[in-house]
Amino acid sequence: MTVTHPDAHPRITAEEFLTAEPDAFGDIEIIDGLVVQMRAQSEAHSRIVRRLATALDDARDPAGPCLRIGSDVAVRFADAEDRRTDHRLNIRYPDIFVRDCEPYDVNTVRDHIALVVEVVSKSTVDTDTSEKHPLYARTGIPAYLIVHFDKSWETIDRIEEYRLDWSGLRYMPHKVHRTALVLDTPVTLAITFDALHRP
């Protein structure tokens, strides 16, 4: 669950966001113009994001297409259909994404993402599994991974892999990884959960 702070910056327009410094608003996401303050993540969450991003980066094929790995970088999704300018903007910060090497632009980077990864935490489980799932699919991102922890919130239980279906509008379950993540696109990768957990 996320927490909003209505007295801080309750709403923001695209112009206000785009003319500000990248770190001007702190740890937030923006949903239909509403500024949503994000909670700090656990050490386990941070560790898995860091190690998985490194594994994806290391798996890039120098002879293949140019790919870049992003983590907690702003991505602008389609604006909401609302006449009020402060009710439109949608900015998310995926835990990890793999994109092509076109120059980064917050307004268009979504069109260049091949894989997005969210590592679920106690405060984001609903957002990662319910809200972002259709958002990323409607955007046309070909693959989506959701990393789930077990009840201890320290150890990975499973990684769900979704692929965009033929309509390009929704994800279909592709595979549930139980002990290791094995990918064939956009990079070829095999990494055990133990390797992601190592001290």
Phi and psi restraints in degrees (value plus and minus 20) as a CYANA .aco file:
   2 THR   PHI    -124.6   -84.6
   2 THR   PSI     146.0   186.0
   3 VAL   PHI    -144.7  -104.7
   3 VAL   PSI     109.5   149.5
   4 THR   PHI    -117.0   -77.0
   4 THR   PSI     130.5   170.5
   5 HIS   PHI    -142.9  -102.9
   5 HIS   PSI      71.0   111.0
   6 PRO   PHI     -82.1   -42.1
   6 PRO   PSI     -41.7    -1.7
   7 ASP   PHI    -107.2   -67.2
   7 ASP   PSI     -36.8     3.2
   8 ALA   PHI     -98.0   -58.0
   8 ALA   PSI    -101.9   -61.9
   9 HIS   PHI    -155.6  -115.6
   9 HIS   PSI      62.8   102.8
  10 PRO   PHI     -81.6   -41.6
  10 PRO   PSI     -59.1   -19.1
  11 ARG   PHI    -162.7  -122.7
  11 ARG   PSI     135.7   175.7
  12 ILE   PHI    -166.3  -126.3
  12 ILE   PSI     123.2   163.2
  13 THR   PHI    -110.3   -70.3
  13 THR   PSI     144.7   184.7
  14 ALA   PHI     -81.2   -41.2
  14 ALA   PSI     -60.4   -20.4
  15 GLU   PHI     -81.6   -41.6
  15 GLU   PSI     -63.7   -23.7
  16 GLU   PHI     -82.7   -42.7
  16 GLU   PSI     -62.2   -22.2
  17 PHE   PHI     -87.5   -47.5
  17 PHE   PSI     -65.5   -25.5
  18 LEU   PHI     -93.2   -53.2
  18 LEU   PSI     -42.3    -2.3
  19 THR   PHI    -113.2   -73.2
  19 THR   PSI     -27.0    13.0
  20 ALA   PHI    -108.1   -68.1
  20 ALA   PSI     144.1   184.1
  21 GLU   PHI     -85.7   -45.7
  21 GLU   PSI     129.8   169.8
  22 PRO   PHI     -74.9   -34.9
  22 PRO   PSI     -51.2   -11.2
  23 ASP   PHI    -124.6   -84.6
  23 ASP   PSI      -3.1    36.9
  24 ALA   PHI     -85.5   -45.5
  24 ALA   PSI     -46.0    -6.0
  25 PHE   PHI    -127.4   -87.4
  25 PHE   PSI     -18.5    21.5
  26 GLY   PHI      56.9    96.9
  26 GLY   PSI    -174.9  -134.9
  27 ASP   PHI    -107.8   -67.8
  27 ASP   PSI      70.4   110.4
  28 ILE   PHI    -154.9  -114.9
  28 ILE   PSI     147.1   187.1
  29 GLU   PHI    -150.0  -110.0
  29 GLU   PSI     142.6   182.6
  30 ILE   PHI    -146.2  -106.2
  30 ILE   PSI     100.6   140.6
  31 ILE   PHI    -140.7  -100.7
  31 ILE   PSI      92.6   132.6
  32 ASP   PHI      29.8    69.8
  32 ASP   PSI      24.3    64.3
  33 GLY   PHI      64.5   104.5
  33 GLY   PSI     -35.2     4.8
  34 LEU   PHI    -103.8   -63.8
  34 LEU   PSI     106.0   146.0
  35 VAL   PHI     -99.3   -59.3
  35 VAL   PSI     102.4   142.4
  36 VAL   PHI    -134.5   -94.5
  36 VAL   PSI      97.1   137.1
  37 GLN   PHI     -96.4   -56.4
  37 GLN   PSI     110.4   150.4
  38 MET   PHI    -114.8   -74.8
  38 MET   PSI     128.1   168.1
  39 ARG   PHI    -105.0   -65.0
  39 ARG   PSI     132.7   172.7
  40 ALA   PHI     -82.8   -42.8
  40 ALA   PSI     125.8   165.8
  41 GLN   PHI    -112.2   -72.2
  41 GLN   PSI     142.7   182.7
  42 SER   PHI     -93.9   -53.9
  42 SER   PSI     145.1   185.1
  43 GLU   PHI     -82.3   -42.3
  43 GLU   PSI     -60.1   -20.1
  44 ALA   PHI     -82.4   -42.4
  44 ALA   PSI     -63.4   -23.4
  45 HIS   PHI     -79.5   -39.5
  45 HIS   PSI     -68.9   -28.9
  46 SER   PHI     -80.9   -40.9
  46 SER   PSI     -61.7   -21.7
  47 ARG   PHI     -83.1   -43.1
  47 ARG   PSI     -65.9   -25.9
  48 ILE   PHI     -85.8   -45.8
  48 ILE   PSI     -62.7   -22.7
  49 VAL   PHI     -79.7   -39.7
  49 VAL   PSI     -68.1   -28.1
  50 ARG   PHI     -82.3   -42.3
  50 ARG   PSI     -66.8   -26.8
  51 ARG   PHI     -91.4   -51.4
  51 ARG   PSI     -57.3   -17.3
  52 LEU   PHI     -89.3   -49.3
  52 LEU   PSI     -59.5   -19.5
  53 ALA   PHI     -82.3   -42.3
  53 ALA   PSI     -60.6   -20.6
  54 THR   PHI     -84.8   -44.8
  54 THR   PSI     -62.3   -22.3
  55 ALA   PHI     -82.5   -42.5
  55 ALA   PSI     -62.3   -22.3
  56 LEU   PHI     -85.1   -45.1
  56 LEU   PSI     -60.6   -20.6
  57 ASP   PHI     -82.8   -42.8
  57 ASP   PSI     -64.9   -24.9
  58 ASP   PHI     -86.6   -46.6
  58 ASP   PSI     -44.3    -4.3
  59 ALA   PHI    -103.3   -63.3
  59 ALA   PSI     -27.2    12.8
  60 ARG   PHI     -81.1   -41.1
  60 ARG   PSI     116.1   156.1
  61 ASP   PHI    -109.2   -69.2
  61 ASP   PSI      96.3   136.3
  62 PRO   PHI     -79.1   -39.1
  62 PRO   PSI     -45.8    -5.8
  63 ALA   PHI    -110.2   -70.2
  63 ALA   PSI     -27.4    12.6
  64 GLY   PHI    -113.2   -73.2
  64 GLY   PSI    -187.7  -147.7
  65 PRO   PHI     -83.9   -43.9
  65 PRO   PSI     130.7   170.7
  66 CYS   PHI     -90.6   -50.6
  66 CYS   PSI     104.4   144.4
  67 LEU   PHI    -148.7  -108.7
  67 LEU   PSI     128.7   168.7
  68 ARG   PHI    -147.2  -107.2
  68 ARG   PSI     128.5   168.5
  69 ILE   PHI    -128.7   -88.7
  69 ILE   PSI     107.9   147.9
  70 GLY   PHI    -136.4   -96.4
  70 GLY   PSI     130.8   170.8
  71 SER   PHI    -162.5  -122.5
  71 SER   PSI     103.8   143.8
  72 ASP   PHI      35.1    75.1
  72 ASP   PSI      23.7    63.7
  73 VAL   PHI    -129.1   -89.1
  73 VAL   PSI     120.0   160.0
  74 ALA   PHI     -83.0   -43.0
  74 ALA   PSI     115.5   155.5
  75 VAL   PHI    -150.6  -110.6
  75 VAL   PSI     103.2   143.2
  76 ARG   PHI    -110.6   -70.6
  76 ARG   PSI     104.5   144.5
  77 PHE   PHI    -120.4   -80.4
  77 PHE   PSI     155.6   195.6
  78 ALA   PHI     -74.9   -34.9
  78 ALA   PSI     117.1   157.1
  79 ASP   PHI     -86.4   -46.4
  79 ASP   PSI     128.1   168.1
  80 ALA   PHI     -89.3   -49.3
  80 ALA   PSI     131.6   171.6
  81 GLU   PHI    -106.1   -66.1
  81 GLU   PSI      73.6   113.6
  82 ASP   PHI    -168.4  -128.4
  82 ASP   PSI     119.2   159.2
  83 ARG   PHI     -90.5   -50.5
  83 ARG   PSI     -46.6    -6.6
  84 ARG   PHI     -98.3   -58.3
  84 ARG   PSI     104.6   144.6
  85 THR   PHI     -84.8   -44.8
  85 THR   PSI     -44.4    -4.4
  86 ASP   PHI    -112.6   -72.6
  86 ASP   PSI      -3.9    36.1
  87 HIS   PHI    -143.9  -103.9
  87 HIS   PSI       1.7    41.7
  88 ARG   PHI    -135.3   -95.3
  88 ARG   PSI     -60.2   -20.2
  89 LEU   PHI     -84.1   -44.1
  89 LEU   PSI     116.2   156.2
  90 ASN   PHI    -150.5  -110.5
  90 ASN   PSI      89.5   129.5
  91 ILE   PHI    -143.5  -103.5
  91 ILE   PSI     107.7   147.7
  92 ARG   PHI    -144.4  -104.4
  92 ARG   PSI     137.7   177.7
  93 TYR   PHI    -143.8  -103.8
  93 TYR   PSI      64.0   104.0
  94 PRO   PHI     -78.3   -38.3
  94 PRO   PSI     127.8   167.8
  95 ASP   PHI     -77.4   -37.4
  95 ASP   PSI     -65.9   -25.9
  96 ILE   PHI    -166.6  -126.6
  96 ILE   PSI     124.5   164.5
  97 PHE   PHI    -165.0  -125.0
  97 PHE   PSI     133.8   173.8
  98 VAL   PHI    -133.2   -93.2
  98 VAL   PSI     107.0   147.0
  99 ARG   PHI    -156.4  -116.4
  99 ARG   PSI     151.1   191.1
 100 ASP   PHI     -96.1   -56.1
 100 ASP   PSI    -197.4  -157.4
 101 CYS   PHI    -119.2   -79.2
 101 CYS   PSI      -1.5    38.5
 102 GLU   PHI     -80.2   -40.2
 102 GLU   PSI     130.5   170.5
 103 PRO   PHI     -75.0   -35.0
 103 PRO   PSI     118.2   158.2
 104 TYR   PHI     -87.6   -47.6
 104 TYR   PSI     112.5   152.5
 105 ASP   PHI    -164.1  -124.1
 105 ASP   PSI     100.6   140.6
 106 VAL   PHI     -75.1   -35.1
 106 VAL   PSI     -49.9    -9.9
 107 ASN   PHI     -96.2   -56.2
 107 ASN   PSI     -44.8    -4.8
 108 THR   PHI    -144.1  -104.1
 108 THR   PSI     -26.4    13.6
 109 VAL   PHI     -77.5   -37.5
 109 VAL   PSI     -49.6    -9.6
 110 ARG   PHI     -76.7   -36.7
 110 ARG   PSI     -51.6   -11.6
 111 ASP   PHI     -96.7   -56.7
 111 ASP   PSI     -25.1    14.9
 112 HIS   PHI    -135.0   -95.0
 112 HIS   PSI     -15.0    25.0
 113 ILE   PHI    -108.2   -68.2
 113 ILE   PSI     109.7   149.7
 114 ALA   PHI    -119.9   -79.9
 114 ALA   PSI     -46.6    -6.6
 115 LEU   PHI    -169.5  -129.5
 115 LEU   PSI     115.9   155.9
 116 VAL   PHI    -145.4  -105.4
 116 VAL   PSI     122.8   162.8
 117 VAL   PHI    -147.8  -107.8
 117 VAL   PSI     111.6   151.6
 118 GLU   PHI    -141.5  -101.5
 118 GLU   PSI     110.6   150.6
 119 VAL   PHI    -119.6   -79.6
 119 VAL   PSI      94.1   134.1
 120 VAL   PHI     -88.2   -48.2
 120 VAL   PSI     119.8   159.8
 121 SER   PHI    -149.4  -109.4
 121 SER   PSI     152.8   192.8
 122 LYS   PHI     -77.6   -37.6
 122 LYS   PSI     -55.7   -15.7
 123 SER   PHI    -106.6   -66.6
 123 SER   PSI     -30.4     9.6
 124 THR   PHI    -141.8  -101.8
 124 THR   PSI     -15.6    24.4
 125 VAL   PHI     -78.2   -38.2
 125 VAL   PSI     -63.6   -23.6
 126 ASP   PHI     -87.7   -47.7
 126 ASP   PSI     -62.9   -22.9
 127 THR   PHI     -82.9   -42.9
 127 THR   PSI     -66.5   -26.5
 128 ASP   PHI     -87.8   -47.8
 128 ASP   PSI     -53.4   -13.4
 129 THR   PHI    -117.2   -77.2
 129 THR   PSI     -42.7    -2.7
 130 SER   PHI    -132.1   -92.1
 130 SER   PSI     -70.1   -30.1
 131 GLU   PHI    -100.8   -60.8
 131 GLU   PSI     -68.0   -28.0
 132 LYS   PHI     -94.6   -54.6
 132 LYS   PSI     -48.2    -8.2
 133 HIS   PHI     -73.8   -33.8
 133 HIS   PSI     -78.0   -38.0
 134 PRO   PHI     -91.6   -51.6
 134 PRO   PSI     -50.6   -10.6
 135 LEU   PHI     -82.1   -42.1
 135 LEU   PSI     -68.7   -28.7
 136 TYR   PHI     -86.6   -46.6
 136 TYR   PSI     -56.5   -16.5
 137 ALA   PHI     -86.0   -46.0
 137 ALA   PSI     -68.2   -28.2
 138 ARG   PHI     -81.0   -41.0
 138 ARG   PSI     -46.3    -6.3
 139 THR   PHI     -95.8   -55.8
 139 THR   PSI     -40.6    -0.6
 140 GLY   PHI      73.6   113.6
 140 GLY   PSI      -2.6    37.4
 141 ILE   PHI     -90.6   -50.6
 141 ILE   PSI     100.5   140.5
 142 PRO   PHI     -82.5   -42.5
 142 PRO   PSI     -52.9   -12.9
 143 ALA   PHI    -159.6  -119.6
 143 ALA   PSI     124.4   164.4
 144 TYR   PHI    -156.7  -116.7
 144 TYR   PSI     106.2   146.2
 145 LEU   PHI    -130.8   -90.8
 145 LEU   PSI     115.0   155.0
 146 ILE   PHI    -139.9   -99.9
 146 ILE   PSI      97.9   137.9
 147 VAL   PHI    -113.3   -73.3
 147 VAL   PSI     100.1   140.1
 148 HIS   PHI    -127.9   -87.9
 148 HIS   PSI     115.4   155.4
 149 PHE   PHI    -108.8   -68.8
 149 PHE   PSI     141.3   181.3
 150 ASP   PHI     -99.6   -59.6
 150 ASP   PSI    -191.7  -151.7
 151 LYS   PHI     -84.1   -44.1
 151 LYS   PSI     -41.2    -1.2
 152 SER   PHI     -97.1   -57.1
 152 SER   PSI     -37.1     2.9
 153 TRP   PHI      41.1    81.1
 153 TRP   PSI       5.9    45.9
 154 GLU   PHI    -141.2  -101.2
 154 GLU   PSI     -46.9    -6.9
 155 THR   PHI    -141.6  -101.6
 155 THR   PSI     118.6   158.6
 156 ILE   PHI     -88.0   -48.0
 156 ILE   PSI     109.1   149.1
 157 ASP   PHI    -109.0   -69.0
 157 ASP   PSI     -65.4   -25.4
 158 ARG   PHI    -184.3  -144.3
 158 ARG   PSI     140.3   180.3
 159 ILE   PHI    -144.5  -104.5
 159 ILE   PSI      97.7   137.7
 160 GLU   PHI    -109.4   -69.4
 160 GLU   PSI     110.4   150.4
 161 GLU   PHI    -131.4   -91.4
 161 GLU   PSI     106.1   146.1
 162 TYR   PHI    -138.3   -98.3
 162 TYR   PSI     125.7   165.7
 163 ARG   PHI    -144.7  -104.7
 163 ARG   PSI     126.5   166.5
 164 LEU   PHI     -85.1   -45.1
 164 LEU   PSI     113.1   153.1
 165 ASP   PHI    -100.7   -60.7
 165 ASP   PSI     158.4   198.4
 166 TRP   PHI     -78.3   -38.3
 166 TRP   PSI     -48.2    -8.2
 167 SER   PHI     -97.0   -57.0
 167 SER   PSI     -38.8     1.2
 168 GLY   PHI      53.4    93.4
 168 GLY   PSI      -4.6    35.4
 169 LEU   PHI    -136.3   -96.3
 169 LEU   PSI     -31.9     8.1
 170 ARG   PHI    -171.7  -131.7
 170 ARG   PSI     138.9   178.9
 171 TYR   PHI    -112.9   -72.9
 171 TYR   PSI     125.5   165.5
 172 MET   PHI    -135.6   -95.6
 172 MET   PSI     122.4   162.4
 173 PRO   PHI     -79.2   -39.2
 173 PRO   PSI     113.1   153.1
 174 HIS   PHI    -127.9   -87.9
 174 HIS   PSI     -67.2   -27.2
 175 LYS   PHI    -183.9  -143.9
 175 LYS   PSI     128.3   168.3
 176 VAL   PHI    -130.7   -90.7
 176 VAL   PSI      96.8   136.8
 177 HIS   PHI    -109.4   -69.4
 177 HIS   PSI     107.4   147.4
 178 ARG   PHI    -126.7   -86.7
 178 ARG   PSI     -52.1   -12.1
 179 THR   PHI    -149.9  -109.9
 179 THR   PSI     -37.8     2.2
 180 ALA   PHI    -172.9  -132.9
 180 ALA   PSI     130.0   170.0
 181 LEU   PHI    -116.9   -76.9
 181 LEU   PSI     101.3   141.3
 182 VAL   PHI    -143.2  -103.2
 182 VAL   PSI      96.0   136.0
 183 LEU   PHI    -138.4   -98.4
 183 LEU   PSI     129.4   169.4
 184 ASP   PHI    -138.8   -98.8
 184 ASP   PSI     -25.8    14.2
 185 THR   PHI    -174.3  -134.3
 185 THR   PSI     124.2   164.2
 186 PRO   PHI     -98.6   -58.6
 186 PRO   PSI     -25.2    14.8
 187 VAL   PHI    -148.3  -108.3
 187 VAL   PSI     139.7   179.7
 188 THR   PHI    -113.7   -73.7
 188 THR   PSI      98.5   138.5
 189 LEU   PHI    -164.9  -124.9
 189 LEU   PSI     118.5   158.5
 190 ALA   PHI    -158.3  -118.3
 190 ALA   PSI      96.1   136.1
 191 ILE   PHI    -161.7  -121.7
 191 ILE   PSI     113.0   153.0
 192 THR   PHI     -97.6   -57.6
 192 THR   PSI     135.8   175.8
 193 PHE   PHI     -82.8   -42.8
 193 PHE   PSI     -56.2   -16.2
 194 ASP   PHI     -78.1   -38.1
 194 ASP   PSI     -59.0   -19.0
 195 ALA   PHI     -86.1   -46.1
 195 ALA   PSI     -54.1   -14.1
 196 LEU   PHI     -92.3   -52.3
 196 LEU   PSI     -45.8    -5.8
 197 HIS   PHI    -111.9   -71.9
 197 HIS   PSI     -32.8     7.2
 198 ARG   PHI     -69.4   -29.4
 198 ARG   PSI     126.2   166.2
